[in-house]
Amino acid sequence: MSGTLPSGQRMRGKVCLVTGGGTGIGRATALRMASEGAEAILVAGRREAEIEATAAACRELGTDAIAIKADITKEDDVARLVARSVERCGRLDVAFNNAGFQERRAPLEEQGTEIYDTVFDTNVRALFLCLRHQLPAMLAKGSGTIVVNASVSGVRNPNPGFSLYSASKAAAISLTRSAAMENAPRGVRINAIAPGRVVTDMMLRSGVGDIATVSAGLPLRRMGSPEEVAEAVVWLSSDASSYVVGHVLAADGGFLAS
């Protein structure tokens, strides 16, 4: 059934989980969910001070929010996140699997096996673990939405030097689509968001290059903000997108179309 709630109410009554919620797109999404009336938000991440700050900001917007320190590459931590949601709120309605990692820019032959493990553990294995534990909680009640933070790099690598990140995001997209097809008949919608060049701490640390030069190569002639991506995530998470399943929504300033 399609949603009819107006903007400002799209997440009303929803219990939400956001991984990597301390900064960037994760923080912006948690705040947007709170401003859209979410009943509760669980903000997960490894850096306690950052997720606590996000949770506090959500509470200021009138939403019950808690911060949970967790490393989603560890199955016990992922299981604890989902269990905490069910124990505290009785259910899990929405999950935004946002946590990710991008290597420092360098040619493939200069990337080591340790960085390979970090990239794929964070972007692929952790996603598998999240889906593995979130799905039973949602299937138990016959409904739910999951949004995966992928990347345009998983569709078309926009810059050389990020081969591991690109490959991991392509795997994340494939996993998202497969999970979506398995679970749509059972009432759980799964989609992905594919941001383009968005100004976040992770992007800046990766050595993407001069922001002005990158921006000049985009159709909109600018980079995106976490808040702009958050708007798309909230739409995918809400009943307003009730007929959207297995989709990869590019919030990329027109990069893939150019």
N, C-alpha and C positions, 0 to 999 in steps of 0.2 A: 504493500500500500504506500503510495507516495506521500511524502511529508508536506504539510501545509503551514508549518510554523514559520513566522516571519523572522527576519534577521534580528538577532538579539535573543532569540528563544530556540535556536536550532539544536542546542544540546541539552535542552531542559529535561531533567530527570535522568540523565545519562551518568553512569559510573565509568570513568575513563582512566586508562593507564597510559602514561607517556614515558618511554625510555629515552635516555639521553636528554632529560628535561631541564638540565641546569643552565644551558646556554643556547644561543642560536635558534634554529628552527624548532627544537623541542620546547624551549622556554616560551617562544612566541606562540606556539600552538597551545600549550597548557593555559596561557593567559587568555587566548582567544576562546578556548573551550569554557573557561570560567565566565568570561563576559557574555557567552551565549547560553548561560544558565545551567551548566553542568551541575549535577547533584554532588558529585565527588570526583576528585582527581588524585590519583596516585602518581607522584613524580619520582621517577627512578633515575639513578645515575651513580657514578663512582665518587664524585667530588661532593662531599656532604654539604659544605657551605653553600655551594651553588644551587643544589636542589632544594635546600631549606629556604633559600631566598625566593625561588620560584613558587614554592608551596605557600609561603607567607604572602606573596603578591596575589596569588589566587584567592586566598582567604579574604584579603582586603576587597576583593570583587564579589564576595558573598558566597563563595563555594567552599565546601568542606574539602580541604586538601592536606595531604601528608607527604612528606619526603621519605623515601626508602633507599638507603644506600645499598647498591647492588651492582654486581659485575655480571652482565647478561651472557658473557661467554661461559659462565659456570651454571650448570643445570640446577644445582640446589638453590642458587639465588633466584633464578627465573621461577622455579616452582614456588618459592616463598613469596614472590611478588604477586602471583596469581592467587595463591591461597590467602594472602592478606586482604586482597580485594574482596574475595568471597566472604571471608570472616567478618570484615568490617562493614561491608555494604550489602552482603547477600547475593552479589552477582558481579559480573563484569560485562559491560555493554559495548565498550569501545576500547580498542588498543591501537596506539600509534607507535609502531616499531621504528624508532627514529635513530637510535644510537648507531654510529658508524665511525670508520677510521679511514683516513687517506694517507698514503705514504708521502714522504718528501719527494718532490719532483726529481727524477733521475732516469737515465736510460735503463732498460730492462736488465741488461747484463750487470748493472751496478747494484741491483736490488738483491738482497740476501734472503736466505730461507727464513730467517727470523722475522723479517718484515712481512714476508709472504704469509707466514702463520698468523701474524697479528691482523693483517688485513682480512684474510678469509675467516678467521675465528670470529672477528667482530661483525663483518658484513654478511656472512653466509651461515656459519655454524650457529651464531647467536640468534639469527632470524629463525632458523629451524627450531631451536630450543623454545623460542617465544611462541611460535605457532603451535608447537607440540603441546604446550601447557595452556595456552589461551583457548585453543579450540575446544577442548573438553568442557571448560567452564561455560563457554557460549552455547555449545551444542546441548548441554544439559537443560538449558531453558529454551532452546530452539531459535535463538536469534543473536545477532551481534554484528559488529563491523570491525574490520581490521584494515589499517592503512600502513603500508610499508614505505619507508623513505628510501627510494632507489636513487637514480640520477640519470641525466641525459648521457652521462659517460657510459652507462650500461646499454644504451641504444647506439650511440655514435661518439667515439672518444673525441672530445673537442680540443684536446691538447696532448702532445706527446709527453712522455715522462710519467704517466700515471697508468701504466698498463695493468698493474695488479688491482688497483681500485676499479678500473673499467671492467675487468674480467669478473671481479666479485659482484659488481652491481648488475652485470648481465645475468649472473647466476641468481641473484636476488629477484630479478624480474621474472625469470623462468620459474622459480620456486613460488613466487606470488601467483602467477597465472595457474600453475598446476593446483595449488591449494585452493584457489578460487573456484575452479571447475569441480573439484571434489566436494566442496562444502556449500556451494550455492543451493543445491537441492535440499540441503539440511538447514537452511535458514541463516547461514552466516555469509555475509558479503565481504570479499577481500579485494582490495585494489592497491595500487601503488601511486605514489607521487614521484615525479622525476624532475627535481629542481635543476635549473641550469646554473649559471654563475650567480651565486648569492653571497653576499658579504657576511661571512661567519668567521669565528676564530679558527675553525678547522681549515677553511679555505685559505685564510691568510697565512697559517703556519705551513701549508703545503708548498708554498713557493710558486703560486700560480702565475706570477708575473706582474707587470705593471697594470694596475686597475684601470687607468685611463685607456691604455692600449687595448685591453680585453674588452672594455665597454664599447670602444669605437667599432669593434667587430660584430656587435650584436645589433639586430634590427631596431631595438628600442634605444640603442646608443647609451645604455646604462646597465649596471648590474642590479640584481633584485635584492629585496630585503627579506629577512626571516618572516616578517609580518605578512608579506604578500603570499609566501608559500603556506603559512598557517591558515590563511583564508581558504585555500584550496583543500587543505587537509580536513578542515572542519566541514566543508561541503561534502567531501567523500565519506566522512564519518557520520553524517547526519542522514535523516530520513529523506532529505531533499534529493539525494542521489540514489533513491531506492531501486532504480532500474539499471544501475551501473555496477558491473561485476567483471573482475579480471582485467580491468582497464589500467593503463599507465598514463596518468595525466601529467603532461609536460608543463611545468611552470618555469619557463626557460627564456622569457623575453623574445621568443621567436627563433631561437637557435636551431632547433630541429627542422623548422620550415625553411630556413635560409639555405 
